[in-house]
Amino acid sequence: MHSRLRRDLTLALKARDAVAVAALRSAIAAIENAEAIEFKSPPSREMGSGHIAGAAAGVGSSDVARRELSDADMAAIVNAQVEERLQAADQYEQLGRLDAAHRLKREAALLRAYVPRTT
């Protein structure tokens, strides 16, 4: 799903489809945030010499593997994006902002196509 979202983002950028670009970028960012590992700060230490035994230095030395999300995990994330947009669209309609509500509903419909239907 992630590669399909990226591919479709490229197509949307080329087509200059602002609604699709916004929705796809948001969904991709949500998935990538979920793939990130949790950061745990090290216990504080008093300032010393600055040398840490066994520490690696250089490009890529601090890279950590990202989490592997299943298709179901990604579908749940995209589905949450759809629901957020629909809720926000309802709020915009109540405020009389029909243009913003319509845009969010279009984004939700676009993202809904990426979520497999369960019967």
C-alpha positions in Angstrom: 0.0 0.0 0.0 2.8 2.4 0.9 4.4 2.1 -2.6 1.0 2.6 -4.2 0.4 5.7 -2.2 3.9 7.1 -3.2 3.3 6.2 -6.9 -0.1 7.9 -6.9 1.4 11.0 -5.2 3.9 11.3 -8.0 1.0 11.1 -10.5 -1.1 13.6 -8.5 1.9 16.1 -8.4 2.3 15.8 -12.2 -1.4 16.3 -12.7 -1.4 19.2 -10.3 -4.3 17.7 -8.3 -4.0 19.7 -5.1 -6.7 17.7 -3.3 -5.1 14.3 -4.1 -1.6 15.7 -3.2 -2.8 16.9 0.2 -4.6 13.6 1.0 -1.8 11.4 -0.2 1.0 13.3 1.6 -1.0 13.2 4.8 -1.5 9.5 4.6 2.1 8.8 3.7 3.3 10.9 6.6 0.9 9.1 9.0 2.3 5.7 7.9 5.9 6.8 8.1 5.3 8.2 11.6 3.8 4.9 12.7 6.9 3.1 11.3 9.3 5.2 13.4 10.6 3.6 16.5 9.9 5.2 19.9 12.7 7.5 21.0 13.9 6.9 24.6 16.3 9.5 25.9 19.4 8.1 27.6 19.8 8.7 31.3 21.4 12.0 32.1 25.1 11.8 32.8 27.4 14.4 34.1 29.7 16.0 31.6 32.8 14.1 31.2 35.6 13.8 28.6 33.1 13.4 25.7 34.5 10.0 24.8 32.1 7.1 25.0 33.6 3.6 24.8 32.2 1.6 21.9 30.5 4.6 20.3 30.3 4.6 16.5 30.7 7.7 14.5 30.1 8.6 10.9 27.4 8.7 8.3 24.6 6.2 9.1 26.1 5.2 12.5 22.9 6.3 14.2 20.4 4.7 11.7 17.9 2.4 13.2 15.7 0.0 11.4 12.1 1.2 11.1 9.1 -0.9 12.2 7.5 -3.1 9.6 3.8 -2.4 9.3 1.4 -5.0 8.0 -1.1 -4.2 5.3 -3.8 -4.3 8.0 -1.9 -1.7 10.0 -1.5 0.6 7.1 -5.2 0.2 6.2 -6.1 1.1 9.7 -4.0 4.2 9.5 -5.5 5.3 6.2 -9.0 4.5 7.5 -8.3 6.8 10.5 -7.3 9.5 8.1 -10.6 9.1 6.3 -12.6 9.3 9.5 -10.7 12.4 10.6 -11.5 14.1 7.3 -15.2 13.2 7.5 -15.5 14.5 11.1 -13.8 17.7 10.2 -16.0 18.1 7.1 -19.1 17.8 9.3 -17.7 20.5 11.6 -17.1 22.8 8.6 -20.6 22.2 7.3 -22.0 23.2 10.7 -20.0 26.4 10.4 -21.2 27.1 6.9 -17.8 26.5 5.3 -19.1 24.3 2.5 -16.0 24.7 0.3 -13.7 23.3 3.0 -16.2 20.5 3.8 -16.4 19.6 0.2 -12.6 19.5 -0.2 -12.3 17.2 2.9 -15.0 14.9 1.6 -13.1 14.6 -1.7 -9.9 13.8 0.2 -11.7 11.2 2.3 -13.2 9.5 -0.8 -9.8 9.4 -2.5 -8.2 7.8 0.6 -11.1 5.4 1.1 -10.1 3.7 -2.3 -6.9 2.5 -0.6 -8.6 0.7 2.2 -9.6 -2.8 1.3 -13.3 -3.5 1.8 -14.2 -6.1 4.4 -17.4 -8.0 4.0 
